[in-house]
Amino acid sequence: MPKSLTSAEKMVRARQLIQKAREVPVPADGGRSNFAYIAQVKDLLRQARDLIKFLPNTPTATPEMKAEIKKIFEEADQANQEILHR
């Protein structure tokens, strides 16, 4: 059975997924309108959000952690806008 991730590890991994979404190469055919490209970017951003969406509700969540999680959600939304809506 795999080891479960700590809250800090989940936040780091979520940021890595957001960065990975930014680094997905734009395909030559269709550019940013390519459905496979859009799906890949949206899937990475969804994975990032899913990793951290329940962390604010945990009993160990501090106000600082909740603020950091909110920033990660904002980063994911900003990445979505920058990547797909230019």
C-alpha positions, 0 to 999 in steps of 0.5 A: 500500500502506498504511503499517503502524502502529508498536507505539505507534500500535497501542496508541493505536488499541486504546484508541480502539476500547475507548472507541468500544465504550463509546460505542455507543448502547444501542438503545431496542428490546431495550436491552442484550439487542439482538443487533446491539448486543452484536455491535457492542460485541464486534466493537470489543473484538475489533478492539482485542485483535487489534491488539495481541495479537502485540506482546508477541512482537515482538523490540522489545517492552520490559518496559514495553510488555508491561506496557502491552499487558497493561493494554490487554487488562485494559481491554478485559475490563473494558469488556466486563463494564461494557458487556454485563454490568451 
